[in-house]
């Protein structure tokens, strides 16, 4: 399959919105290096990381790198919201 056929095949598989999003995201610095690194992870680890990232509020995620170079991700514990006091209406 030559490049033109491959391109037309991709155009038929994805919506125009998906292709625009991919083009936009791909312009981020080091995007392709990051993707290659993610896909090089063992399936079990990649799946766990994907699960963590998709179920987490990005603002509540903390990242640290330990002395051995390991990247440690954790979530802040969400405190239950206090109920507002009840008003007694006469």
PDB file of N, CA, C and O in Angstrom:
ATOM      1  N   UNK A   1       0.853  -1.165   0.000  1.00  0.00           N
ATOM      2  CA  UNK A   1       0.000   0.000   0.000  1.00  0.00           C
ATOM      3  C   UNK A   1       0.907   1.239   0.000  1.00  0.00           C
ATOM      4  O   UNK A   1       1.770   1.380   0.866  1.00  0.00           O
ATOM      5  N   UNK A   2       0.709   2.115  -0.958  1.00  0.00           N
ATOM      6  CA  UNK A   2       1.535   3.317  -0.997  1.00  0.00           C
ATOM      7  C   UNK A   2       0.971   4.372  -0.032  1.00  0.00           C
ATOM      8  O   UNK A   2      -0.095   4.179   0.552  1.00  0.00           O
ATOM      9  N   UNK A   3       1.689   5.477   0.129  1.00  0.00           N
ATOM     10  CA  UNK A   3       1.302   6.499   1.099  1.00  0.00           C
ATOM     11  C   UNK A   3      -0.066   7.115   0.800  1.00  0.00           C
ATOM     12  O   UNK A   3      -0.823   7.415   1.724  1.00  0.00           O
ATOM     13  N   UNK A   4      -0.382   7.301  -0.457  1.00  0.00           N
ATOM     14  CA  UNK A   4      -1.678   7.887  -0.815  1.00  0.00           C
ATOM     15  C   UNK A   4      -2.808   6.952  -0.413  1.00  0.00           C
ATOM     16  O   UNK A   4      -3.805   7.400   0.154  1.00  0.00           O
ATOM     17  N   UNK A   5      -2.668   5.658  -0.697  1.00  0.00           N
ATOM     18  CA  UNK A   5      -3.691   4.686  -0.315  1.00  0.00           C
ATOM     19  C   UNK A   5      -3.825   4.622   1.204  1.00  0.00           C
ATOM     20  O   UNK A   5      -4.932   4.536   1.735  1.00  0.00           O
ATOM     21  N   UNK A   6      -2.696   4.664   1.893  1.00  0.00           N
ATOM     22  CA  UNK A   6      -2.720   4.619   3.351  1.00  0.00           C
ATOM     23  C   UNK A   6      -3.455   5.838   3.903  1.00  0.00           C
ATOM     24  O   UNK A   6      -4.257   5.712   4.828  1.00  0.00           O
ATOM     25  N   UNK A   7      -3.185   7.013   3.342  1.00  0.00           N
ATOM     26  CA  UNK A   7      -3.833   8.240   3.800  1.00  0.00           C
ATOM     27  C   UNK A   7      -5.341   8.176   3.573  1.00  0.00           C
ATOM     28  O   UNK A   7      -6.112   8.518   4.469  1.00  0.00           O
ATOM     29  N   UNK A   8      -5.763   7.751   2.410  1.00  0.00           N
ATOM     30  CA  UNK A   8      -7.198   7.636   2.136  1.00  0.00           C
ATOM     31  C   UNK A   8      -7.851   6.586   3.039  1.00  0.00           C
ATOM     32  O   UNK A   8      -9.004   6.748   3.439  1.00  0.00           O
ATOM     33  N   UNK A   9      -7.131   5.525   3.358  1.00  0.00           N
ATOM     34  CA  UNK A   9      -7.645   4.518   4.275  1.00  0.00           C
ATOM     35  C   UNK A   9      -7.870   5.126   5.658  1.00  0.00           C
ATOM     36  O   UNK A   9      -8.900   4.878   6.283  1.00  0.00           O
ATOM     37  N   UNK A  10      -6.918   5.917   6.134  1.00  0.00           N
ATOM     38  CA  UNK A  10      -7.059   6.580   7.436  1.00  0.00           C
ATOM     39  C   UNK A  10      -8.214   7.569   7.424  1.00  0.00           C
ATOM     40  O   UNK A  10      -8.953   7.675   8.403  1.00  0.00           O
ATOM     41  N   UNK A  11      -8.370   8.285   6.337  1.00  0.00           N
ATOM     42  CA  UNK A  11      -9.469   9.250   6.238  1.00  0.00           C
ATOM     43  C   UNK A  11     -10.825   8.555   6.330  1.00  0.00           C
ATOM     44  O   UNK A  11     -11.790   9.132   6.831  1.00  0.00           O
ATOM     45  N   UNK A  12     -10.897   7.319   5.847  1.00  0.00           N
ATOM     46  CA  UNK A  12     -12.150   6.583   5.895  1.00  0.00           C
ATOM     47  C   UNK A  12     -12.421   5.929   7.247  1.00  0.00           C
ATOM     48  O   UNK A  12     -13.562   5.575   7.544  1.00  0.00           O
ATOM     49  N   UNK A  13     -11.390   5.765   8.065  1.00  0.00           N
ATOM     50  CA  UNK A  13     -11.547   5.074   9.342  1.00  0.00           C
ATOM     51  C   UNK A  13     -11.878   6.014  10.499  1.00  0.00           C
ATOM     52  O   UNK A  13     -12.446   5.581  11.502  1.00  0.00           O
ATOM     53  N   UNK A  14     -11.533   7.282  10.372  1.00  0.00           N
ATOM     54  CA  UNK A  14     -11.689   8.215  11.483  1.00  0.00           C
ATOM     55  C   UNK A  14     -12.551   9.393  11.060  1.00  0.00           C
ATOM     56  O   UNK A  14     -12.611   9.751   9.883  1.00  0.00           O
ATOM     57  N   UNK A  15     -13.222   9.991  12.045  1.00  0.00           N
ATOM     58  CA  UNK A  15     -14.020  11.174  11.748  1.00  0.00           C
ATOM     59  C   UNK A  15     -13.084  12.358  11.525  1.00  0.00           C
ATOM     60  O   UNK A  15     -11.920  12.322  11.923  1.00  0.00           O
ATOM     61  N   UNK A  16     -13.595  13.390  10.897  1.00  0.00           N
ATOM     62  CA  UNK A  16     -12.765  14.577  10.687  1.00  0.00           C
ATOM     63  C   UNK A  16     -12.380  15.197  12.023  1.00  0.00           C
ATOM     64  O   UNK A  16     -11.288  15.751  12.148  1.00  0.00           O
ATOM     65  N   UNK A  17     -13.260  15.116  13.031  1.00  0.00           N
ATOM     66  CA  UNK A  17     -12.934  15.652  14.358  1.00  0.00           C
ATOM     67  C   UNK A  17     -11.775  14.878  14.986  1.00  0.00           C
ATOM     68  O   UNK A  17     -10.888  15.477  15.594  1.00  0.00           O
ATOM     69  N   UNK A  18     -11.778  13.552  14.843  1.00  0.00           N
ATOM     70  CA  UNK A  18     -10.687  12.739  15.396  1.00  0.00           C
ATOM     71  C   UNK A  18      -9.365  13.059  14.698  1.00  0.00           C
ATOM     72  O   UNK A  18      -8.325  13.160  15.351  1.00  0.00           O
ATOM     73  N   UNK A  19      -9.403  13.215  13.393  1.00  0.00           N
ATOM     74  CA  UNK A  19      -8.173  13.530  12.653  1.00  0.00           C
ATOM     75  C   UNK A  19      -7.645  14.915  13.022  1.00  0.00           C
ATOM     76  O   UNK A  19      -6.436  15.103  13.151  1.00  0.00           O
ATOM     77  N   UNK A  20      -8.553  15.893  13.194  1.00  0.00           N
ATOM     78  CA  UNK A  20      -8.117  17.243  13.608  1.00  0.00           C
ATOM     79  C   UNK A  20      -7.508  17.196  15.007  1.00  0.00           C
ATOM     80  O   UNK A  20      -6.496  17.848  15.266  1.00  0.00           O
ATOM     81  N   UNK A  21      -8.121  16.428  15.906  1.00  0.00           N
ATOM     82  CA  UNK A  21      -7.590  16.315  17.264  1.00  0.00           C
ATOM     83  C   UNK A  21      -6.207  15.676  17.246  1.00  0.00           C
ATOM     84  O   UNK A  21      -5.297  16.140  17.933  1.00  0.00           O
ATOM     85  N   UNK A  22      -6.049  14.627  16.472  1.00  0.00           N
ATOM     86  CA  UNK A  22      -4.744  13.969  16.367  1.00  0.00           C
ATOM     87  C   UNK A  22      -3.695  14.931  15.823  1.00  0.00           C
ATOM     88  O   UNK A  22      -2.580  14.991  16.341  1.00  0.00           O
ATOM     89  N   UNK A  23      -4.040  15.673  14.795  1.00  0.00           N
ATOM     90  CA  UNK A  23      -3.105  16.639  14.225  1.00  0.00           C
ATOM     91  C   UNK A  23      -2.727  17.697  15.248  1.00  0.00           C
ATOM     92  O   UNK A  23      -1.557  18.065  15.363  1.00  0.00           O
ATOM     93  N   UNK A  24      -3.709  18.186  15.989  1.00  0.00           N
ATOM     94  CA  UNK A  24      -3.460  19.211  17.006  1.00  0.00           C
ATOM     95  C   UNK A  24      -2.540  18.673  18.101  1.00  0.00           C
ATOM     96  O   UNK A  24      -1.548  19.313  18.451  1.00  0.00           O
ATOM     97  N   UNK A  25      -2.870  17.495  18.641  1.00  0.00           N
ATOM     98  CA  UNK A  25      -2.097  16.914  19.733  1.00  0.00           C
ATOM     99  C   UNK A  25      -0.687  16.540  19.269  1.00  0.00           C
ATOM    100  O   UNK A  25       0.275  16.687  20.022  1.00  0.00           O
ATOM    101  N   UNK A  26      -0.569  16.065  18.049  1.00  0.00           N
ATOM    102  CA  UNK A  26       0.729  15.641  17.530  1.00  0.00           C
ATOM    103  C   UNK A  26       1.715  16.797  17.413  1.00  0.00           C
ATOM    104  O   UNK A  26       2.916  16.568  17.270  1.00  0.00           O
ATOM    105  N   UNK A  27       1.235  18.016  17.470  1.00  0.00           N
ATOM    106  CA  UNK A  27       2.126  19.176  17.388  1.00  0.00           C
ATOM    107  C   UNK A  27       2.769  19.510  18.729  1.00  0.00           C
ATOM    108  O   UNK A  27       3.649  20.368  18.796  1.00  0.00           O
ATOM    109  N   UNK A  28       2.336  18.835  19.807  1.00  0.00           N
ATOM    110  CA  UNK A  28       2.944  19.061  21.113  1.00  0.00           C
ATOM    111  C   UNK A  28       4.386  18.569  21.089  1.00  0.00           C
ATOM    112  O   UNK A  28       4.674  17.533  20.491  1.00  0.00           O
ATOM    113  N   UNK A  29       5.296  19.300  21.732  1.00  0.00           N
ATOM    114  CA  UNK A  29       6.700  18.861  21.756  1.00  0.00           C
ATOM    115  C   UNK A  29       6.835  17.468  22.368  1.00  0.00           C
ATOM    116  O   UNK A  29       6.230  17.175  23.399  1.00  0.00           O
ATOM    117  N   UNK A  30       7.611  16.638  21.746  1.00  0.00           N
ATOM    118  CA  UNK A  30       7.943  15.280  22.195  1.00  0.00           C
ATOM    119  C   UNK A  30       6.739  14.339  22.270  1.00  0.00           C
ATOM    120  O   UNK A  30       6.790  13.328  22.969  1.00  0.00           O
ATOM    121  N   UNK A  31       5.663  14.660  21.560  1.00  0.00           N
ATOM    122  CA  UNK A  31       4.466  13.811  21.554  1.00  0.00           C
ATOM    123  C   UNK A  31       4.792  12.403  21.067  1.00  0.00           C
ATOM    124  O   UNK A  31       4.406  11.421  21.702  1.00  0.00           O
ATOM    125  N   UNK A  32       5.494  12.299  19.955  1.00  0.00           N
ATOM    126  CA  UNK A  32       5.755  10.978  19.388  1.00  0.00           C
ATOM    127  C   UNK A  32       6.704  10.169  20.272  1.00  0.00           C
ATOM    128  O   UNK A  32       6.562   8.951  20.371  1.00  0.00           O
ATOM    129  N   UNK A  33       7.669  10.829  20.915  1.00  0.00           N
ATOM    130  CA  UNK A  33       8.555  10.129  21.836  1.00  0.00           C
ATOM    131  C   UNK A  33       7.761   9.574  23.018  1.00  0.00           C
ATOM    132  O   UNK A  33       7.997   8.448  23.457  1.00  0.00           O
ATOM    133  N   UNK A  34       6.817  10.370  23.531  1.00  0.00           N
ATOM    134  CA  UNK A  34       5.971   9.922  24.633  1.00  0.00           C
ATOM    135  C   UNK A  34       5.130   8.720  24.212  1.00  0.00           C
ATOM    136  O   UNK A  34       5.043   7.734  24.944  1.00  0.00           O
ATOM    137  N   UNK A  35       4.515   8.799  23.040  1.00  0.00           N
ATOM    138  CA  UNK A  35       3.681   7.692  22.562  1.00  0.00           C
ATOM    139  C   UNK A  35       4.503   6.423  22.374  1.00  0.00           C
ATOM    140  O   UNK A  35       4.058   5.334  22.735  1.00  0.00           O
ATOM    141  N   UNK A  36       5.698   6.561  21.810  1.00  0.00           N
ATOM    142  CA  UNK A  36       6.549   5.375  21.633  1.00  0.00           C
ATOM    143  C   UNK A  36       6.897   4.762  22.984  1.00  0.00           C
ATOM    144  O   UNK A  36       6.914   3.539  23.129  1.00  0.00           O
ATOM    145  N   UNK A  37       7.175   5.609  23.972  1.00  0.00           N
ATOM    146  CA  UNK A  37       7.481   5.120  25.318  1.00  0.00           C
ATOM    147  C   UNK A  37       6.299   4.407  25.949  1.00  0.00           C
ATOM    148  O   UNK A  37       6.463   3.360  26.575  1.00  0.00           O
ATOM    149  N   UNK A  38       5.109   4.970  25.786  1.00  0.00           N
ATOM    150  CA  UNK A  38       3.914   4.327  26.345  1.00  0.00           C
ATOM    151  C   UNK A  38       3.652   2.972  25.707  1.00  0.00           C
ATOM    152  O   UNK A  38       3.341   2.004  26.401  1.00  0.00           O
ATOM    153  N   UNK A  39       3.778   2.903  24.395  1.00  0.00           N
ATOM    154  CA  UNK A  39       3.505   1.647  23.712  1.00  0.00           C
ATOM    155  C   UNK A  39       4.613   0.615  23.922  1.00  0.00           C
ATOM    156  O   UNK A  39       4.421  -0.566  23.634  1.00  0.00           O
ATOM    157  N   UNK A  40       5.766   1.053  24.419  1.00  0.00           N
ATOM    158  CA  UNK A  40       6.844   0.112  24.721  1.00  0.00           C
ATOM    159  C   UNK A  40       6.659  -0.532  26.099  1.00  0.00           C
ATOM    160  O   UNK A  40       7.324  -1.518  26.419  1.00  0.00           O
ATOM    161  N   UNK A  41       5.754   0.028  26.915  1.00  0.00           N
ATOM    162  CA  UNK A  41       5.495  -0.553  28.235  1.00  0.00           C
ATOM    163  C   UNK A  41       4.828  -1.919  28.085  1.00  0.00           C
ATOM    164  O   UNK A  41       4.114  -2.166  27.113  1.00  0.00           O
ATOM    165  N   UNK A  42       5.066  -2.804  29.054  1.00  0.00           N
ATOM    166  CA  UNK A  42       4.333  -4.081  29.033  1.00  0.00           C
ATOM    167  C   UNK A  42       2.825  -3.801  29.107  1.00  0.00           C
ATOM    168  O   UNK A  42       2.400  -2.817  29.713  1.00  0.00           O
ATOM    169  N   UNK A  43       2.032  -4.667  28.491  1.00  0.00           N
ATOM    170  CA  UNK A  43       0.585  -4.468  28.424  1.00  0.00           C
ATOM    171  C   UNK A  43      -0.047  -4.220  29.785  1.00  0.00           C
ATOM    172  O   UNK A  43      -0.892  -3.335  29.923  1.00  0.00           O
ATOM    173  N   UNK A  44       0.350  -4.987  30.787  1.00  0.00           N
ATOM    174  CA  UNK A  44      -0.249  -4.860  32.122  1.00  0.00           C
ATOM    175  C   UNK A  44       0.027  -3.481  32.727  1.00  0.00           C
ATOM    176  O   UNK A  44      -0.867  -2.876  33.319  1.00  0.00           O
ATOM    177  N   UNK A  45       1.236  -2.992  32.585  1.00  0.00           N
ATOM    178  CA  UNK A  45       1.593  -1.689  33.142  1.00  0.00           C
ATOM    179  C   UNK A  45       0.905  -0.579  32.362  1.00  0.00           C
ATOM    180  O   UNK A  45       0.388   0.367  32.957  1.00  0.00           O
ATOM    181  N   UNK A  46       0.893  -0.684  31.048  1.00  0.00           N
ATOM    182  CA  UNK A  46       0.228   0.336  30.229  1.00  0.00           C
ATOM    183  C   UNK A  46      -1.252   0.398  30.556  1.00  0.00           C
ATOM    184  O   UNK A  46      -1.828   1.484  30.630  1.00  0.00           O
ATOM    185  N   UNK A  47      -1.874  -0.758  30.752  1.00  0.00           N
ATOM    186  CA  UNK A  47      -3.289  -0.806  31.088  1.00  0.00           C
ATOM    187  C   UNK A  47      -3.550  -0.163  32.451  1.00  0.00           C
ATOM    188  O   UNK A  47      -4.508   0.594  32.605  1.00  0.00           O
ATOM    189  N   UNK A  48      -2.708  -0.459  33.434  1.00  0.00           N
ATOM    190  CA  UNK A  48      -2.866   0.135  34.767  1.00  0.00           C
ATOM    191  C   UNK A  48      -2.689   1.645  34.712  1.00  0.00           C
ATOM    192  O   UNK A  48      -3.437   2.379  35.358  1.00  0.00           O
ATOM    193  N   UNK A  49      -1.712   2.115  33.952  1.00  0.00           N
ATOM    194  CA  UNK A  49      -1.482   3.552  33.812  1.00  0.00           C
ATOM    195  C   UNK A  49      -2.664   4.215  33.116  1.00  0.00           C
ATOM    196  O   UNK A  49      -3.117   5.278  33.540  1.00  0.00           O
ATOM    197  N   UNK A  50      -3.158   3.606  32.066  1.00  0.00           N
ATOM    198  CA  UNK A  50      -4.312   4.152  31.350  1.00  0.00           C
ATOM    199  C   UNK A  50      -5.524   4.216  32.268  1.00  0.00           C
ATOM    200  O   UNK A  50      -6.253   5.207  32.268  1.00  0.00           O
ATOM    201  N   UNK A  51      -5.742   3.164  33.049  1.00  0.00           N
ATOM    202  CA  UNK A  51      -6.860   3.138  33.984  1.00  0.00           C
ATOM    203  C   UNK A  51      -6.724   4.261  35.008  1.00  0.00           C
ATOM    204  O   UNK A  51      -7.695   4.962  35.294  1.00  0.00           O
ATOM    205  N   UNK A  52      -5.533   4.435  35.557  1.00  0.00           N
ATOM    206  CA  UNK A  52      -5.284   5.491  36.539  1.00  0.00           C
ATOM    207  C   UNK A  52      -5.554   6.868  35.938  1.00  0.00           C
ATOM    208  O   UNK A  52      -6.222   7.698  36.556  1.00  0.00           O
ATOM    209  N   UNK A  53      -5.044   7.107  34.753  1.00  0.00           N
ATOM    210  CA  UNK A  53      -5.167   8.435  34.147  1.00  0.00           C
ATOM    211  C   UNK A  53      -6.591   8.753  33.708  1.00  0.00           C
ATOM    212  O   UNK A  53      -7.014   9.906  33.784  1.00  0.00           O
ATOM    213  N   UNK A  54      -7.332   7.758  33.254  1.00  0.00           N
ATOM    214  CA  UNK A  54      -8.688   8.036  32.787  1.00  0.00           C
ATOM    215  C   UNK A  54      -9.689   8.159  33.921  1.00  0.00           C
ATOM    216  O   UNK A  54     -10.776   8.701  33.724  1.00  0.00           O
ATOM    217  N   UNK A  55      -9.348   7.671  35.094  1.00  0.00           N
ATOM    218  CA  UNK A  55     -10.279   7.731  36.228  1.00  0.00           C
ATOM    219  C   UNK A  55      -9.865   8.764  37.266  1.00  0.00           C
ATOM    220  O   UNK A  55     -10.368   8.739  38.389  1.00  0.00           O
ATOM    221  N   UNK A  56      -8.980   9.650  36.923  1.00  0.00           N
ATOM    222  CA  UNK A  56      -8.443  10.597  37.881  1.00  0.00           C
ATOM    223  C   UNK A  56      -8.680  12.018  37.420  1.00  0.00           C
ATOM    224  O   UNK A  56      -8.545  12.333  36.238  1.00  0.00           O
ATOM    225  N   UNK A  57      -9.031  12.860  38.353  1.00  0.00           N
ATOM    226  CA  UNK A  57      -9.075  14.289  38.090  1.00  0.00           C
ATOM    227  C   UNK A  57      -7.622  14.745  37.961  1.00  0.00           C
ATOM    228  O   UNK A  57      -6.864  14.636  38.925  1.00  0.00           O
ATOM    229  N   UNK A  58      -7.213  15.254  36.790  1.00  0.00           N
ATOM    230  CA  UNK A  58      -5.807  15.626  36.601  1.00  0.00           C
ATOM    231  C   UNK A  58      -5.298  16.601  37.656  1.00  0.00           C
ATOM    232  O   UNK A  58      -4.112  16.585  37.984  1.00  0.00           O
ATOM    233  N   UNK A  59      -6.159  17.437  38.185  1.00  0.00           N
ATOM    234  CA  UNK A  59      -5.727  18.400  39.201  1.00  0.00           C
ATOM    235  C   UNK A  59      -5.410  17.722  40.525  1.00  0.00           C
ATOM    236  O   UNK A  59      -4.675  18.284  41.337  1.00  0.00           O
ATOM    237  N   UNK A  60      -5.949  16.519  40.765  1.00  0.00           N
ATOM    238  CA  UNK A  60      -5.729  15.821  42.024  1.00  0.00           C
ATOM    239  C   UNK A  60      -4.575  14.830  41.946  1.00  0.00           C
ATOM    240  O   UNK A  60      -4.297  14.147  42.931  1.00  0.00           O
ATOM    241  N   UNK A  61      -3.902  14.732  40.816  1.00  0.00           N
ATOM    242  CA  UNK A  61      -2.805  13.786  40.638  1.00  0.00           C
ATOM    243  C   UNK A  61      -1.477  14.433  41.011  1.00  0.00           C
ATOM    244  O   UNK A  61      -1.151  15.530  40.557  1.00  0.00           O
ATOM    245  N   UNK A  62      -0.731  13.740  41.837  1.00  0.00           N
ATOM    246  CA  UNK A  62       0.596  14.205  42.239  1.00  0.00           C
ATOM    247  C   UNK A  62       1.636  13.256  41.647  1.00  0.00           C
ATOM    248  O   UNK A  62       1.424  12.044  41.593  1.00  0.00           O
ATOM    249  N   UNK A  63       2.743  13.809  41.211  1.00  0.00           N
ATOM    250  CA  UNK A  63       3.807  13.014  40.602  1.00  0.00           C
ATOM    251  C   UNK A  63       5.111  13.312  41.323  1.00  0.00           C
ATOM    252  O   UNK A  63       5.436  14.468  41.592  1.00  0.00           O
ATOM    253  N   UNK A  64       5.852  12.259  41.631  1.00  0.00           N
ATOM    254  CA  UNK A  64       7.165  12.417  42.251  1.00  0.00           C
ATOM    255  C   UNK A  64       8.119  11.432  41.589  1.00  0.00           C
ATOM    256  O   UNK A  64       7.706  10.365  41.135  1.00  0.00           O
ATOM    257  N   UNK A  65       9.382  11.793  41.539  1.00  0.00           N
ATOM    258  CA  UNK A  65      10.415  10.895  41.039  1.00  0.00           C
ATOM    259  C   UNK A  65      11.328  10.590  42.223  1.00  0.00           C
ATOM    260  O   UNK A  65      11.903  11.500  42.821  1.00  0.00           O
ATOM    261  N   UNK A  66      11.459   9.303  42.559  1.00  0.00           N
ATOM    262  CA  UNK A  66      12.276   8.943  43.715  1.00  0.00           C
ATOM    263  C   UNK A  66      13.755   8.880  43.353  1.00  0.00           C
ATOM    264  O   UNK A  66      14.127   9.103  42.201  1.00  0.00           O
ATOM    265  N   UNK A  67      14.586   8.581  44.329  1.00  0.00           N
ATOM    266  CA  UNK A  67      16.046   8.574  44.141  1.00  0.00           C
ATOM    267  C   UNK A  67      16.494   7.544  43.113  1.00  0.00           C
ATOM    268  O   UNK A  67      17.560   7.692  42.516  1.00  0.00           O
ATOM    269  N   UNK A  68      15.692   6.498  42.897  1.00  0.00           N
ATOM    270  CA  UNK A  68      16.031   5.465  41.908  1.00  0.00           C
ATOM    271  C   UNK A  68      15.509   5.795  40.515  1.00  0.00           C
ATOM    272  O   UNK A  68      15.663   4.999  39.589  1.00  0.00           O
ATOM    273  N   UNK A  69      14.886   6.973  40.361  1.00  0.00           N
ATOM    274  CA  UNK A  69      14.375   7.386  39.061  1.00  0.00           C
ATOM    275  C   UNK A  69      12.989   6.870  38.736  1.00  0.00           C
ATOM    276  O   UNK A  69      12.519   7.013  37.608  1.00  0.00           O
ATOM    277  N   UNK A  70      12.325   6.264  39.727  1.00  0.00           N
ATOM    278  CA  UNK A  70      10.968   5.767  39.497  1.00  0.00           C
ATOM    279  C   UNK A  70       9.975   6.923  39.580  1.00  0.00           C
ATOM    280  O   UNK A  70      10.066   7.780  40.460  1.00  0.00           O
ATOM    281  N   UNK A  71       9.042   6.926  38.660  1.00  0.00           N
ATOM    282  CA  UNK A  71       7.980   7.928  38.646  1.00  0.00           C
ATOM    283  C   UNK A  71       6.824   7.374  39.469  1.00  0.00           C
ATOM    284  O   UNK A  71       6.313   6.290  39.188  1.00  0.00           O
ATOM    285  N   UNK A  72       6.418   8.124  40.483  1.00  0.00           N
ATOM    286  CA  UNK A  72       5.357   7.673  41.378  1.00  0.00           C
ATOM    287  C   UNK A  72       4.170   8.607  41.230  1.00  0.00           C
ATOM    288  O   UNK A  72       4.280   9.815  41.443  1.00  0.00           O
ATOM    289  N   UNK A  73       3.034   8.031  40.862  1.00  0.00           N
ATOM    290  CA  UNK A  73       1.796   8.785  40.703  1.00  0.00           C
ATOM    291  C   UNK A  73       0.877   8.436  41.863  1.00  0.00           C
ATOM    292  O   UNK A  73       0.770   7.275  42.256  1.00  0.00           O
ATOM    293  N   UNK A  74       0.223   9.441  42.402  1.00  0.00           N
ATOM    294  CA  UNK A  74      -0.787   9.158  43.417  1.00  0.00           C
ATOM    295  C   UNK A  74      -1.854  10.236  43.380  1.00  0.00           C
ATOM    296  O   UNK A  74      -1.644  11.341  42.879  1.00  0.00           O
ATOM    297  N   UNK A  75      -3.002   9.877  43.927  1.00  0.00           N
ATOM    298  CA  UNK A  75      -4.133  10.788  43.966  1.00  0.00           C
ATOM    299  C   UNK A  75      -4.245  11.382  45.356  1.00  0.00           C
ATOM    300  O   UNK A  75      -3.954  10.725  46.355  1.00  0.00           O
ATOM    301  N   UNK A  76      -4.669  12.632  45.405  1.00  0.00           N
ATOM    302  CA  UNK A  76      -5.019  13.208  46.689  1.00  0.00           C
ATOM    303  C   UNK A  76      -6.329  12.575  47.122  1.00  0.00           C
ATOM    304  O   UNK A  76      -7.225  12.361  46.306  1.00  0.00           O
ATOM    305  N   UNK A  77      -6.433  12.281  48.397  1.00  0.00           N
ATOM    306  CA  UNK A  77      -7.698  11.749  48.901  1.00  0.00           C
ATOM    307  C   UNK A  77      -8.736  12.855  48.819  1.00  0.00           C
ATOM    308  O   UNK A  77      -8.515  13.977  49.273  1.00  0.00           O
ATOM    309  N   UNK A  78      -9.854  12.517  48.240  1.00  0.00           N
ATOM    310  CA  UNK A  78     -10.924  13.492  48.135  1.00  0.00           C
ATOM    311  C   UNK A  78     -11.706  13.516  49.436  1.00  0.00           C
ATOM    312  O   UNK A  78     -12.219  12.494  49.892  1.00  0.00           O
ATOM    313  N   UNK A  79     -11.787  14.688  50.017  1.00  0.00           N
ATOM    314  CA  UNK A  79     -12.547  14.827  51.250  1.00  0.00           C
ATOM    315  C   UNK A  79     -14.013  15.003  50.891  1.00  0.00           C
ATOM    316  O   UNK A  79     -14.349  15.744  49.967  1.00  0.00           O
ATOM    317  N   UNK A  80     -14.889  14.317  51.629  1.00  0.00           N
ATOM    318  CA  UNK A  80     -16.304  14.495  51.323  1.00  0.00           C
ATOM    319  C   UNK A  80     -16.715  15.940  51.585  1.00  0.00           C
ATOM    320  O   UNK A  80     -16.292  16.557  52.563  1.00  0.00           O
ATOM    321  N   UNK A  81     -17.533  16.454  50.705  1.00  0.00           N
ATOM    322  CA  UNK A  81     -17.989  17.824  50.862  1.00  0.00           C
ATOM    323  C   UNK A  81     -18.986  17.891  52.013  1.00  0.00           C
ATOM    324  O   UNK A  81     -19.882  17.056  52.136  1.00  0.00           O
ATOM    325  N   UNK A  82     -18.803  18.903  52.848  1.00  0.00           N
ATOM    326  CA  UNK A  82     -19.717  19.093  53.965  1.00  0.00           C
ATOM    327  C   UNK A  82     -21.047  19.586  53.439  1.00  0.00           C
ATOM    328  O   UNK A  82     -21.113  20.381  52.501  1.00  0.00           O
ATOM    329  N   UNK A  83     -22.094  19.103  54.056  1.00  0.00           N
ATOM    330  CA  UNK A  83     -23.425  19.566  53.664  1.00  0.00           C
ATOM    331  C   UNK A  83     -23.633  20.968  54.223  1.00  0.00           C
ATOM    332  O   UNK A  83     -23.227  21.266  55.347  1.00  0.00           O
ATOM    333  N   UNK A  84     -24.263  21.816  53.435  1.00  0.00           N
ATOM    334  CA  UNK A  84     -24.542  23.156  53.966  1.00  0.00           C
ATOM    335  C   UNK A  84     -25.544  23.043  55.115  1.00  0.00           C
ATOM    336  O   UNK A  84     -26.385  22.145  55.123  1.00  0.00           O
ATOM    337  N   UNK A  85     -25.451  23.955  56.080  1.00  0.00           N
ATOM    338  CA  UNK A  85     -26.408  23.886  57.193  1.00  0.00           C
ATOM    339  C   UNK A  85     -27.831  24.098  56.682  1.00  0.00           C
ATOM    340  O   UNK A  85     -28.073  24.853  55.740  1.00  0.00           O
ATOM    341  N   UNK A  86     -28.753  23.411  57.333  1.00  0.00           N
ATOM    342  CA  UNK A  86     -30.158  23.542  56.942  1.00  0.00           C
ATOM    343  C   UNK A  86     -30.723  24.859  57.479  1.00  0.00           C
ATOM    344  O   UNK A  86     -30.430  25.272  58.601  1.00  0.00           O
ATOM    345  N   UNK A  87     -31.517  25.485  56.671  1.00  0.00           N
ATOM    346  CA  UNK A  87     -32.192  26.705  57.102  1.00  0.00           C
ATOM    347  C   UNK A  87     -33.625  26.344  57.454  1.00  0.00           C
ATOM    348  O   UNK A  87     -34.304  25.632  56.714  1.00  0.00           O
ATOM    349  N   UNK A  88     -34.058  26.835  58.565  1.00  0.00           N
ATOM    350  CA  UNK A  88     -35.458  26.644  58.931  1.00  0.00           C
ATOM    351  C   UNK A  88     -36.218  27.863  58.474  1.00  0.00           C
ATOM    352  O   UNK A  88     -35.949  28.988  58.893  1.00  0.00           O
ATOM    353  N   UNK A  89     -37.164  27.614  57.613  1.00  0.00           N
ATOM    354  CA  UNK A  89     -37.947  28.710  57.035  1.00  0.00           C
ATOM    355  C   UNK A  89     -39.308  28.727  57.723  1.00  0.00           C
ATOM    356  O   UNK A  89     -40.035  27.734  57.687  1.00  0.00           O
ATOM    357  N   UNK A  90     -39.664  29.872  58.361  1.00  0.00           N
ATOM    358  CA  UNK A  90     -40.957  29.937  59.046  1.00  0.00           C
ATOM    359  C   UNK A  90     -42.119  29.928  58.076  1.00  0.00           C
ATOM    360  O   UNK A  90     -43.275  29.978  58.497  1.00  0.00           O
TER     361      UNK A  90
END
